[in-house]
C-alpha cells in the first residue's frame, strides 16, 4: 500500500493529509453517507482529534467500518 498526499481545506486554510488511497476512499464514502463533503467530515474530525490528523482519520475510518 502506498501513501498519498491529499489536499483539503480545513477551517479556511489548506493542508494536506497523508493516507493510503483505500482509507481516503472509505472516508469519502462515509462522508457521502452522512450527507457531507470529505472536507466537512475531515474538519469535524480535526476539531476532536488528540493525535496527528492522518492518524485520527485512519482511526475514524476503522471505527466507522467496525461499528464502534
C-alpha positions as CSV (number, residue, x, y, z in Angstrom):
1,X,0.0,0.0,0.0
2,X,1.4,3.4,-0.9
3,X,0.6,6.6,1.0
4,X,-0.6,9.6,-1.0
5,X,-1.0,13.2,0.0
6,X,-4.5,14.7,-0.3
7,X,-5.0,18.4,-0.2
8,X,-8.0,19.6,1.9
9,X,-9.4,22.8,3.2
10,X,-9.9,22.9,7.0
11,X,-11.2,25.9,8.8
12,X,-10.3,28.2,5.9
13,X,-6.8,27.0,5.4
14,X,-5.3,24.4,3.0
15,X,-3.5,21.5,4.5
16,X,-2.6,18.0,3.3
17,X,-3.1,14.6,4.8
18,X,-1.1,11.5,4.0
19,X,-3.3,8.5,3.7
20,X,-3.5,5.2,1.8
21,X,-6.0,5.5,-1.1
22,X,-8.2,2.9,0.5
23,X,-8.5,5.0,3.6
24,X,-9.3,8.1,1.6
25,X,-11.9,6.2,-0.5
26,X,-13.6,4.9,2.7
27,X,-13.5,8.4,4.2
28,X,-15.3,9.8,1.1
29,X,-17.9,7.0,1.3
30,X,-18.5,7.7,5.0
31,X,-18.8,11.4,4.3
32,X,-21.3,10.8,1.5
33,X,-23.4,8.6,3.8
34,X,-23.6,11.5,6.3
35,X,-24.5,14.0,3.6
36,X,-21.2,15.8,4.0
37,X,-18.2,16.5,1.8
38,X,-14.9,14.9,2.7
39,X,-13.6,18.3,3.7
40,X,-16.5,18.8,6.1
41,X,-16.0,15.4,7.7
42,X,-12.3,16.0,8.0
43,X,-12.9,19.4,9.6
44,X,-15.2,17.7,12.2
45,X,-12.6,15.0,12.9
46,X,-9.8,17.7,13.1
47,X,-11.8,19.6,15.8
48,X,-12.0,16.5,18.0
49,X,-8.6,14.9,17.5
50,X,-5.8,14.3,20.0
51,X,-3.3,12.8,17.6
52,X,-1.9,13.7,14.2
53,X,-4.7,14.3,11.6
54,X,-3.7,11.4,9.4
55,X,-3.7,9.0,12.3
56,X,-7.0,10.4,13.5
57,X,-8.6,9.9,10.1
58,X,-7.4,6.3,9.9
59,X,-8.8,5.5,13.4
60,X,-12.1,7.2,12.5
61,X,-12.4,5.1,9.4
62,X,-11.5,1.9,11.3
63,X,-14.1,2.6,14.0
64,X,-16.8,3.5,11.4
65,X,-16.3,0.3,9.5
66,X,-16.2,-1.9,12.6
67,X,-19.3,-0.3,14.1
68,X,-17.5,1.2,17.2
